[in-house]
Amino acid sequence: LVAEQLRHIVKEQEIRAEEGALRLVARMGEGSMRDAQSLLDQVLAFSGEEGLTVRAAEEVLGVPSSEVYRRIASAVAARDARTALGELAQVFEAGHDLKFFCANLLEFLRDCMVLQTAGEGEDLFDAGPEEMADRRAIAQKLSFAETHQAYSILQRAGVELRSSDFPRMTLELALLRMCQLEPLADLGRLMERLESLASPGPGRPAPPAAPPPRPAPPRAGEER
């Protein structure tokens, strides 16, 4: 609803605005129309002739680029800890809020899990076309079980951030654990594999029948 109101405002003022920029401003307003409109005014004050762009909104609001989340998630999928830590270092050195960064990365992973299980649907996501393309790419690289495991690791780190004196280190260790995920097979695929091994397929001989049970030895005093 907040994003819709922002669209109405820029349309009335005849200002060109990228959908992703309006979504970002609405998200930063945290559900408050007054805060979102105040942020919109700040961003528009620094917008150029090209109108309100995602990049301009990110710079004015001081938040990481949306591409950072794709690059880190891609590094996790590739088990590339060096790249993941390098991306986090850039976020930290730029002075971005690490709690905000963590929350957005969690949302990225959440969207990947929704894509992996529920599929597409505008009502299921708060992301623009380019952001959705990034999520689809990662959703194809990880299984649901792996994405859920990464989400759980990062979620615990987010809780620790609230009281940590070393927030960067907290997130670094979380990313290292995420990059050490063991490949996990989905339960459905595992069950199919077990069933295929249990039942004979075309050209596969059936397992030999179990030998009949041996007769019980006669009791003492019984006739043979």
N, C-alpha and C positions, 0 to 999 in steps of 0.2 A: 504493500500500500504506500509506503514512504517513497519508494522508487517511482511509483506511478505519479505521485504528486510532484516529484521533481521533474518528471517528463513534461507534465502540464506547465510547470513554471518556465522551463526553457523554451517550450513551444510558444507560449504567450510572448516571450521576449524575443522570439525569432533568433534563438541562439542554437547553433549546431552543437550537438553533444553526442558523444559515443555512448552506447548503451552500457558498456563496461564501466565508464566513468561515473555514470549515474548510480549504478549498482554499488560501486565502491563508496560513494558519498553516503548513500542510504545505509550501508553496512556500518560505516564509521559513526553515524548518528545513533546507532544502537537502539533503534525503534522510536526515537524521539523526532517528530517532524520539525520542531523548533531547532534542535541541534543540527539536523541534517540540512535545513535551509541556511543556517548560519555558515556551515561548512561549504555549502554550494556557493554562497556569496564570496567566500574567501578564494575558492578555486577559480571562479569566473573572473575575479579581479586580476588574476595572473594569466588568464587564457589569451592566446594570440588570435590572429585572424582565422586560424583553422578551427576555432571553436574549442569546446571542452573535450580534450582527449584523455585517454586512460593514463598516458605517460605524464601529462601535466598534472592530473589529479594526484597521482602517486607522489610526484615531486613536492607538490604544495602540502599535501597531508603528511608527508614524511613516512610513507609505508613502503615495504619492499615491492618490487615489481612482481606481477603475477607469474612472470616467467621463472622466478626463483623457485617456486613450489614445484613446477614441472621438472626443473633441472635436478632438484634434490630428490624428488620421487623417482626420477629416472636413474639417479645414482644408486638409490636403495635397490631398485629392481636389478641393476647390474652388479650389485654388491661392491660398488666403487666407493669405499670409505673416504679416500683422498679427495675426490670431487665433492662429496657431501660436506666434508669439513671445510673445504675451501669456500663453498657457497655460504655456509653459515658464518664463516669469518668475515665475508663481505657484508653480510647483514649486520653483524655486530659492529664492525668498523664504521658503517654508515650511520650508526646511532639509532637504529630502528628498535622499536619496542619488541623485546623477545617474546613477551606473553602474547602480543598480537600476532606475531609471526607463528608461534606455536599453534594458536587457535586456528589460523588460516590453513596451516598445513594439515591439521586434524580435519578441517572441513574438506580439503582436497581429497584426503584418503577416504573420508566418509562418502563423498560423491563417487569415488571409484568403486566402493563396495555396493552402492545402490545400482550403479551401471551393471555390475557383475551379477546382480541377483534380480533386480526389478526392471532393468532396461531404461529406455528413454522416457521422458515426460517432463514438460515445462514446469509442472506443479511440484516436481521432486527436487529441483535444483535452483540455486540462486547464483547462476553463473551465465556469462555471455557465450556466444558461439565459439570464440577462440579458446576460452577457458574450458569449455566442454570438449573441444578437440584434444586438449592436453590431457584431460581426465580419461577420455576413451583410450588414448595411446597407452597410458599407464595401466589401465584396467585390463588391457590385453597382455601386458608383460608379467603381471602377478596373478596368482590364484586368489580366490576370495580368502582362503585360510591365511595366506601370506600377508595380504593387505590388512586383515583383521589383527594379525599378530603385530604388525608394524604400528597400527593404530593404538593398540593396547600399550605398547612400549612408550609411544609419544604421549599418550594420555597420562600415564603415571609421571612422566617428566613434567607435564604441565602442572600437575598438582604440586610437585616438588619446587617448581619455580616460585610459588607464592611465598616460600620462606627461605629460599636458597640465597646464600651470600655469594654464590658463584654461578649465576644463571647460564653463562656461556658454557661452562664446564658441564652443567647439568644436561644441556641440549646436545653437547658434543658426545657425551656418553650414550645418550639415547640414540643418536644417529649411528654410532658405532654398533650398538646392539641391533638396530634395524638393518644394518648392512651385513650382519652375520646371520640373517634368517636362514634356516634350513629349508630347502625346497619341500613344500608340503602338498601332497595330493589332496584334491577335494574328496570328500567322503563318498560322493556318488561315483566318481571314477574308480575309487578303491574298491567299492562293492562290486562294480562291473568287472573289474580285474579278477577278483576272488571268484565270482560266479563263472567267469570264462575258464578259470583253471579247474573249477570243480566239475563242470559239465564237458563231455567230449564234443569237440567240434568236428567239422567235415575233415575226413582223412586222419583224424586223431583216434587211435585205438582207445576203447573204453578201458578203464582200470580193471585189473583182474578181480574176479569175484573172491570174496573172503572164503577161506576153507570152512567146511562144515565143522561145527563144534565136536570135540571128542566126546564119546560116551562116558558117562560117569562110571568110575570103578565100582564093582559090586560090593555091597556091604558084607561084613562078616556074617556067615550063616545063610546067606542067600545062594540059591542055585545059580550056576553059571549058564 
